Amino acid sequence: MTTDTGVVVVMNPGSGGGKVGRFQLVERTGRYGATVRMTGPGQRAAWLARQAVEDGAAMLGVAGGDGTVSAVAAVAADAGLPLVVIPAGTRNHFARDLGLDIGDPARALEALRDGEPARVDLGVVNSHAFVNNVSFGIYAEALLEPEYREAKARTLAAIAPRYLEGQQWVDASVDAPGERIEYPQVVLVSNNAYHLGTPRYLGRRFTLASGLLGAIVVKRPAGPPPPDLFARLRRDLRRHATTDSVETGIIAWAAAQVRLDGAAEHLPAGIDGEAATLRLPATCDIRPGALQLLLPRQRPGVPEPYPRGRHATA
């Protein structure tokens, strides 16, 4: 059952090394009259959120990392309910781009009292929603390794050489502007485009309501990688990695749909940092304005308005 306020907040106590407990989020949430439902064995975030909707919740909240947030956001969007995001994960990419204070997740609870409404887009790949991105290639492969959660850097380091040397790739093709890329090394499709032009804001999204996906593809090299590969990658990213800047084979563009297809039946993927296996063809779409949010009125994480005209609309 829900409380009189009709607000149910799903929390993942294991996210961010235990931020739910460290910041006393259960107790603080209770002060707003909301009900807290904790994830655990057999109590996954999406299931808890759906149960809350069936019980008559008028609003959902979520405290956890990007994977937990993504699961509850998908339920909220389908139910047409507003969502309060509490950044209690490790990286909190979605919350960061919303401008939330990722250093103090409890500040996001202010939205439960006097939240500012906003609408943002939601990405979808096949039947899976994502708030950040879906990736194919090295990161997706690493997520499938059993030891990844305990040893992320070591797992990525073990997989990276096979990709950098062109010995491993994404077993699919993707259509980019003006060309078809066969067997790329990495494909990253994001819910709205990442800013690539300046180091200070590299990887930020200045809007989550453009109605377009962002796509970044790294082509498979024809020969051994140059010794300064990563320096070249960073340089190309600062140039926006367009088709006019392909020194390292990086191409970036924005589109309403990105599609991967090939002879393989399935493809490993990372969806908001969670391992998945997707059936080909894998079609990425965007649902403009599909997610209703309630945001705290004071959001210290909102970046300075750079570049001009591309400040976050959320």
Secondary structure, 3 states (H helix, E strand, C coil): CCCCCCEEEEECCCHHHCHHHHCCHHHHHHCCCCEEEECECCECHHHHHHHHHHCCCCEEEEEECHHHHHHHHHHHHHHCCCEEEEECCCCCHHHHHCCCCCCCHHHHHHHHHHCEEEEEEEEEECCEEECCEEEECHHHHHHCCCCCCCCHHHHHHHHHHHHHCCCCCCCCEEEECCEEEECCCEEEEEECCCCCCCHHHCCCCCCCCCCCEEEEEECCCCCCCCCCHHHHHHHHHHCCCCCCCCCCCEEEEEECEEEEECCCCEEEEEECCEEEEEECCEEEEEEEEEEEEEECCCCCCCCCCCCCCCCCCC
